[in-house]
Amino acid sequence: MVDNYVYVGANVADTLLDDVEIHRKIRSASSLLGFLRPRVLRPSTTSTCVKKAVYESMVLGMLLYGSECWVLTSNLTSLLQSFHRRAVRMMNGVTMYHTRKYSLTTNTLLHRLGLCTMQDYLDKRILGWAGHVARMPPHRWPRQMLTSFLPFPRPHGAPQKTFGKCITAALARKHIPAASWFSIALDRKSWRTAINARIASYQPPTNYVGRSIVMCCGSYIQGIVTTQTHHDDGTHWHVALDNGQTTSLSTQKLKKSLLPQGDLLLWATTALQKPSMLKLLWVRKQYGPRWYLGQITGYDTDTRTSEVIWRVAYQDNDTSDYNLAETCDLLLPPVLAKFLEWPKTLLGAAVEKLYRKTTHKGTVVLSFRQKRSKITLWRVQYDDGDLSDYNIAEIAPLLKK
């Protein structure tokens, strides 16, 4: 007696669930990915077009074989998305350290390769199969099972997720009306156009035209972003420098050179002349859902570019180096920095948090200094009895205006 067996390339379990099948597909696709990694997918000499074609045809072809009929829960979808994100980072030559240091999002890495999200690939397959079944004659068994139901009352408790719910969710993500999808699917050409519409996950770059930048080419030169152009490798920004020359920068390089707007522009220009004025200032960074605080411990000059670099030590024992534009973007606002000097001024303050679509009110009842990281934390007592500790970057958005 066996619990599961492989039939026509798919694993059939006695529970009729897809967990075993998806885990088996991920193991097989990981083995193939490891085989192709040093030869095709990882080398920088391989073009992005070749990487995309090989990955979609071979790796995703093996991973998503039979996915048209999968009933995907949120946990199973997360497993597939994790595999996809890991493969995308590998093909871009990026590690988790790089994504954390340079704030690289998955959507940016996907855009470089011209790939879609894992949810997009799954929706295309599920809706493609649903449209194929919808065009079958009514006497075919798949066509009859698509709209079948049991004439019995639903049992107590939350029912298991069904293939019909997967179709409904995919239709919503593709912005296809659930009430009229059947009639649209009868026309093969119209249906393919509808399901091939990519989910709007990649956001176009922010418009930086008119912003001031500073570049270090032996000496500091300021300039203004004039225009932008779009190329196959991304958006390029044209900059008019004060010395009369023009240059073109990618979005990533431009962000490293942007100066703050408004009143901070004069302050940032002064910081280049007196780098020591930034020492011991507080900065904040976000990694995942958490905010981490750090202090500027010193500065140095890059021997290659002669650019001033500030060193930051964070509470999680991480150290990072930033230039002027990056440091200005991470600096803790002076209003919040004052609370670090006088933490008791926040005692009794009212806060609000949103948890599972419910707003909970609370009060700051205690301030203390964490022994290991030497960071000031505030303890909040909520109306539901929950106690939570926050640093200044985490508690700031929760404070009632």
N, C-alpha and C positions, 0 to 999 in steps of 0.2 A: 504494500500500500504506500503510495507516494503522495506527498502534499502538493507537488507541482510537476509539470512536465513541459517540454518545448514542443510546440506544434506549429509548423509552417513559419518558423522563425520567431514565434512569440511564446512567452512563458505563460502557461495557464495554471492558475492556483486554485486549490479547492475552495478558497474563500471568495473567489471571483474578484479579488482586488488587484490593483496594478502595482503594488509596492515592490514585490519581488521582481517583476518584469523591468521596472524602471531602474532599480539598483543593478540588475544584470546589464542593462544597456549602458549605464554610466561606467561600469567596470570595463566593458568592451571598448567603448569610445575612448576611455582614458588610456588603454593600452595602445590603440591606434594613434592617439595624439602623441604619446611618448615616442612611438616609432617615427612619426613624421617630424617631430620637433627639431632634431639636429640637422635634418636633411633639407626640409622644405619650409616649415612654418617659422622657425626662429631666426635663421640667418638674415642679416640686414640687406644682403644682396638680392634676396627674393622680393619681387615687386608685390605691392599690396593686391593687385588684381589676381596674381597667382595664388597668394595666400587665401584670398576670399574664395576663389573657385575650388581650391583643394579642400578647404575647411567645410564649405557648404555641401559639396558633393560627397565627400568621403566621411568626415567626422560626424557632421550633423545627419548625413544619410544613415549612418549606423546608429546614432543615438536616438533619432526620432522615428525609426522604422516601426510602424504599427501605432504611432501616437495618435492617429486619426480617431481611434476608438478608446483612448485612455480617458479615465475619469480622474482628473487631476485635482487633488486637494491642495491647500496652500503649502503644506509641508513638502509634497512631492514637487510642486512647481519651484519651490525655493532650492531644492536639490539640483534641478536642471539649470536654474539661473546661476547658481554658484559655479557649476561646471563651465557654463558659457562665459561668465566673467573671468574665470581663471584662464581659460584658453585665449580670450581677447587680450588680457594683460601679457601673456606669454608671446603672442604674435607681435605685440607692440614693443617688446623688449622692456616691459615695465614690471616692477615688483610692487608689493604692498608698501614698501618704504617710499618708493617714488610717488605713489598716489597720495600718500599722507603728506610728504614734504612739499609737493608741487600742486596739491589740491586737484588732482586729475580725476575726473568723473568717468564712470563707465560709458556714458553717452558720448563723451569726447573721444574716447578710445574706439568706440564703435564707428563713429563718423570717420575716423582716419582710415579704417579698413573698408568702409562702405557696407557694414553688416547691420542687421536688424537686432532688436532685442529678442531674447528667448521667447517671451510672451507673444511676440509678433509671429515668429516661426510656428509656434503651437497653434495660434488662432487661424493661420492660413491653412494648416493641415486639417484642423477640426472642421472649419467651415467649408473647405473644399470637399471633404467627404460628405458632409451634410447636404451640400448642393447636389452632389452626384446621386445620393440616395433619393433626394426629392424629385429628380428627373426620371427615376425608375417607374415602370408601370405599376399600378396599384396591386397586382397580384404577386409581386416579388416580396419575399419575406423581409429583407432589410427595409423596404418601404413600409410594410405593415408594422414592423417593430418601432419605427421612428415615431409613430403617433399612437402607439398602443398604451393601455393603462389597465390597472387591476380594479375591478368593481367592488372594492372593499374599503372600509374606512381606514384612515392612516393610524398606525399604532402610536402609543404614547412616546414622547421623547422626540428629539431632533432626528429627522430621517437622514440617511446617508446621502452624500452628494451623488447625483445622477448625471448621465451623459446629456440629458436635456438641459440641466442647469449649466453645464459647461458650454453648450451652444448659446444659451441666453447671455452668459457673461461675455463670450467672444463677440456676439452681435453688438453688445453695448460698447465694447472697446473699439469696434470698427464703425460705430455710429450708423448701424443698419437697423431700421425699425423692426422690432420683434414681431409686430403684427403682420407685416407684409413681406418678410424675408422669403417665405415660401414661393410667392409669385415672382420675386426677383430671381430666385435660384433656377426657375424654369428656363430662363434665358442664360445660356452658358457664358456668353461674352460679357453681359452685364454683371453676372455674378463674379466672374474673375476680376473685373475692374474694381468691384466693391471690396472683395477680400484682399486684393493686393495693395490697397491703400495702407501705407505704413502708419503705424501708431505714432502720434506726434510726441516723441520722446526727446529728440535732439532739439535744443533751443538754439537759434542763431546767436552769434556773438553780440555782445552789447556794443552800442554805437559809441566809439571813443573819439569821433571827429570833434576837434576843437579842444581836446584835453592837452595839458602841458606835460612834457616828459623831460627827463634829464638822462643824458648818456655820458659814459666815461670813456674817453678815447685819449688817455694820457692826462687830459684835463676835462673838467665837467662842462658839457655843452647842453643848453636847453633848446627845446624845439616844440612845435605844435603839430598835432595830427591833422592832416588836411583831408585825405580821402582814403577809401578802402576799396580793394579789389578782391574778387573771389577766384581761387585757383583750385586745382585738383588736390593739393596738399593742405588746403585750408584758406583762411582769410588773411590777406596781407594789408598792412596799414602803411600809408605813405606819410612821412614826417618831414617837415621843413625845419631845418636847424638854423640857429642864430648866425652861424658862420656862412650862410648862403647856400649850403649844400642840402641835398635831399637824400633820404634813405628809406628803405622798406623793411618793416619788421613784421614777424609773425605775431599772432595774438599772445602766445606764451611769452615771447621776449618783450612785447609791449607792456604787459602787465608788470613786468619786473622794472620798468622804467617810468611808469606813470607817477606823477606828482599829485598830492591831494588838491582838492578844489577849495575855493573860498579863502578863509583866513588862515588855514593850515599851510597854504602855499608859501607864504613868507617864513613861517616857522620852519618848514622843511628845508628851505634854502639856507636858513641860518644853521641848521643842523649839519649841513655839509661843511661849513666853515669851522664849527665847533662840535665835533662828534662826541666829545665827552659829556655834553649836556643831556644825552639820552641815557647815560649810565644810571642803573637802578630803577628805571621806569618800568611799569608793569605792562605786560602784553597778554593777549589771550588768543588761543587757537581752538578750533573746533575739529574734533575727530570723531566721526559717527554722531551719536546723540549727546556726547559729553563735551564740556568746555574745560580746557586746561589753562591754568595761569602760569606765567613765567616772568622772569626779570632779566633785563639787559645787564649782563655782567661785564662786558667790555667791547672793544672794537679793534679792528685791524685793517690794514690796507692790502688789497689783493695785489700780489707782486706782478701778475700778468696784465691786469687791466687798470691798476692804480685806483680801483674803486674802494670806497670805505664800506666795510662789512661789519655789522654788529652781531655779537654772539648772545644768544638767549638760552637760559637754563630754565626748563619747565619743571613742574611739580612731579611729573612722572619720570624724572631723571633723564629726560631726553634733552639734548642740546642741538640747536639749529643756528645756522648763519643766514642773515638776511641783508639785502642792500637797503637803500633808503626807501624806495617805493614799497617794498614788502614790509619793512618795519612800521612805516606810517599806517599801513592797512591793518596791522595787528595791535597797535597801541590801545591800551585801555583808556576810555574817555576820562578826562579829569574829574568829572562828577562822580564816577564810580571809584576812581582811585582814592578819593577822599574818604570813602567808607572803609577802606583798608587801614587808614590811619586812625579813624575813630569808629570802630565797628559797633560800639554800643548805640550809636545814633539810629541804627536800624531796628533796635528792639521795640516790639509792639507794632511794627509796620504790618499792614494787611497785604496778603498775597492771594493770588488765585491761580489754580492749575486746571487744565482740561484733561480728564482721563476717561477714555471710552465714552466720549460725547457728553460727559457730565462735568460740570464746573464745581470744583471743591474750593472752599474758602479756608484760609489759614492765617496764622499770626506768627511772627518771628519771636521766639521765646528765649533764645540763647545764642550767644556768639562765643566761639572758642578757637584756639589755634591748634591745628593738627600737628602731632608730634613729629611724624616722619617727614612730611613735606613742608612744615612751617607755614602753611597756608591758612588764612582765616576762613572759617566756615560759619554759617548761620543755620540754626536748627528751627524748622517750621513745624508747628502743630496744626494739623488740618481738622476740619469738622467731622471727618469720618474716622478719626482716631489715628491716622497715619502720621508718623514722624519722619521727616526727610531733612538731610543736610545738603547745603548748596554752597558753592563758592560765589564770589561776587558776579562772575560772568553768567552763572546759571540762575541766580536769584533775580538779576536785573529785569529779565522779561516778565517775571511773575509778579513784580511789585505793581500794586494798583496805582494808576495815575492820580 
